[in-house]
Amino acid sequence: MLANTFLHEFQHGVHPPEHKDYTAALPTQRMPFMGQYILPLNQNLGAPPQPVVSVGDRVLRGQPIAEPKAFFSSTLHSPVTGWIRAIGKRRLAEGDFQEAIEIEADPYATQRLDPQPRPDWRKMSRDELANEVKRAGIVGLGGAALPAHVKYVLREGVKIKTIIANGAECEPYLTNDHRIMLERPQAVLQGLEILQTLLEAEQCLIGVELNKADAIAELQRHIKPDQSIKVVPLRVKYPQGDSKMLIKSLLGIEVPKGVRSADLGIIMNNVGTLAAIADWFEQGLPYIDRRITVSGPGVKQPANLLVPLGTPVREVLRLCGGLREDTKEVIVGGPMMGIPIASLDAPIIKISAGVLAFTDKEAARPQEYPCIRCGRCVEACPYFLNPSKLARLAKARLFEEMKNAGVGECVECGSCTYACPSGIPIVQLIRSARADISRKKGKSS
């Protein structure tokens, strides 16, 4: 029963083709263990954790290998039993080199991870909740990579009214969140119950787009009569999964610029994050495996996979039959916000939601024409910015003017680029300029 559908709706946005039929009906498979793993230290927003192992050390699957030294940081665990072979710079998907730990898997190890008992979460304080989530290595799996525990440290006097589970998964092609709601609904609901109990929230809402009707039904089937949890079906629209857009759709509340949603009594987590929280508190399982979707016309055998962190993208694609001869581009993430991969040897990390392969047809860049001032990018932007203006300022490298025009509010969702009839790569221009701003800021500090 789809009650309370479309209570509210965010304005603007776009409707790109979904292309979820490649993998929506495919159960998640576990990726076999490989020989080598690359674990970048910086897999969370904020400060990277610091290594607590040395070259030559033997490590066990699930053992901490890097510990956070700052509040905005998260623990990193070994995805396999094996040996530390190197600690140094390694190339990531974006093409840059970052500090990483290289692990050689023990070919004779069972790679079995024995769950460890955790303290009873029902008797924990809010501070203990945050500390445990930090120890588990859980980050926001919706894409931002914010250490999950940060959301549970509240300002004095703040009262949480609503916890939102984000099951929108509005990016085309991606279906890993869809599958986790189908395959592990009890874990998602358990994670919600843990947060609701410890944060003393009044209600929980699960926002799911209507193109996942089977997941909506499965979640509703597992909700107990005494649980104040409601599944809310949502109209299919991009970027429904953006936190501010989902809050608007579910509650009709606008989150002002510079205000944390927690200060409005709202906390949101991705459904995968909630399942990871349940795994840690119920079984002592740290976050060492990432659910990803491998899809697109350029891959021979699309799949949903459970992949050990640090697995090279090349090995993931090999498991899926490899790439077709006419494959032009491989993207990590979704087609709207993902990035073209610089090397297939780059590893899967905590926020790698998907690996998408596109042929010449899909990857072809449209002919770029001058802006015709049609305003379609303005109509598409869910944050009511003027993307065309930001793109012109980005081309001219007028960074201060970009800041004044509100570039700080841009979430780089790509709606503007999708809507532009002139083929102008608006979001790419904005992204490049923001990277330059960040580099200049880093040099000056």
MONORKA-V897782 format. One record per residue. OMEGA is omega as a letter, one per 30 degrees, with the letter a starting at -180 (NA if undefined). NEAR is the number of other C-alpha atoms within 8 Angstrom. Layout:
BEGIN
omega/near
OMEGA/NEAR
OMEGA/NEAR
END
This chain:
BEGIN
omega/near
a/3
l/6
l/6
l/7
l/9
l/10
l/9
l/9
l/10
a/10
a/5
a/8
a/12
a/11
l/7
l/7
a/5
l/7
a/7
a/10
l/7
a/10
a/14
a/9
a/6
l/7
l/7
l/11
l/8
l/7
l/10
a/4
a/5
a/8
a/8
l/9
l/14
a/13
l/12
a/12
a/14
l/10
l/10
l/13
a/11
a/7
l/11
l/11
a/15
a/9
l/9
l/8
l/8
l/8
a/9
a/7
l/8
a/8
l/11
l/9
a/13
l/12
l/8
l/10
l/11
a/13
l/12
l/12
a/8
a/7
l/6
a/10
a/15
a/16
l/15
a/11
l/14
l/13
a/11
l/13
a/13
a/13
l/13
a/16
a/10
l/8
a/11
a/8
l/8
a/10
l/10
a/12
a/14
a/8
l/9
l/7
a/8
l/12
a/11
l/12
l/13
a/12
l/14
a/11
l/12
a/10
a/5
l/4
l/8
a/4
l/7
l/6
a/6
l/4
l/7
l/7
l/7
l/10
a/6
a/7
a/10
a/7
a/5
l/10
l/7
l/10
l/8
l/8
a/13
a/12
l/9
l/8
l/13
l/14
a/10
a/12
a/13
l/17
l/13
a/14
l/12
l/8
a/8
l/8
l/13
l/11
a/15
a/12
a/13
a/10
a/8
l/11
a/9
l/8
a/6
l/4
l/4
l/9
l/7
l/14
a/10
l/12
a/16
l/12
a/14
l/14
a/14
a/10
a/13
l/11
l/11
l/12
a/16
a/15
a/12
l/12
l/11
a/12
a/14
l/11
l/14
a/11
a/7
a/10
a/12
l/8
l/12
a/14
l/12
l/11
l/13
a/12
l/8
a/11
a/11
a/13
a/9
l/12
l/9
a/9
a/13
a/9
l/10
l/14
l/13
a/12
a/15
l/14
a/14
l/10
l/5
a/9
l/8
l/7
l/11
a/12
a/9
l/11
a/14
a/9
a/6
l/8
a/9
a/5
a/4
a/4
l/6
a/7
a/9
l/8
a/11
l/13
a/14
l/12
a/8
l/10
l/9
g/12
a/13
a/12
l/12
a/7
a/7
l/8
a/13
l/13
l/12
a/13
a/13
a/13
a/8
a/10
l/6
l/7
a/10
l/5
l/5
a/4
l/7
l/7
l/9
l/11
l/11
l/8
a/11
l/12
a/11
l/9
l/12
a/12
l/13
l/10
a/13
l/16
l/14
l/13
l/11
l/14
a/12
a/13
a/12
a/8
a/11
a/11
l/11
a/13
a/10
l/10
a/10
l/15
a/11
l/14
l/17
a/15
l/17
a/11
a/8
l/14
a/18
a/10
l/8
a/12
l/12
a/16
l/12
a/12
l/12
l/13
l/14
l/12
l/14
l/13
l/12
a/9
l/9
a/10
l/12
l/9
a/8
l/12
l/9
a/10
l/11
a/8
a/4
l/7
a/13
a/10
l/11
a/11
l/14
a/14
l/12
a/15
a/11
a/9
a/9
a/9
l/10
a/10
a/13
a/9
l/9
l/9
l/7
a/13
l/14
l/13
a/11
a/12
l/12
a/12
a/15
l/13
a/15
a/17
a/16
l/15
l/12
a/10
a/6
a/6
a/9
l/6
l/5
l/5
a/6
l/7
l/7
l/6
a/8
l/5
a/4
l/5
a/6
l/9
l/14
l/12
a/10
a/12
a/14
l/12
l/6
l/7
l/10
a/10
l/12
l/10
l/8
l/13
l/12
l/8
l/12
l/14
a/9
a/6
l/7
a/9
a/10
l/6
l/8
l/12
l/9
a/7
l/10
a/9
l/10
l/5
a/7
l/9
l/4
a/8
l/10
l/10
a/14
l/15
a/12
a/8
a/10
l/10
a/5
l/10
l/11
l/11
a/7
a/13
l/13
l/7
l/11
a/13
l/9
a/9
l/12
l/8
l/8
l/8
a/9
l/8
l/8
l/8
l/8
l/7
a/6
l/5
NA/4
END
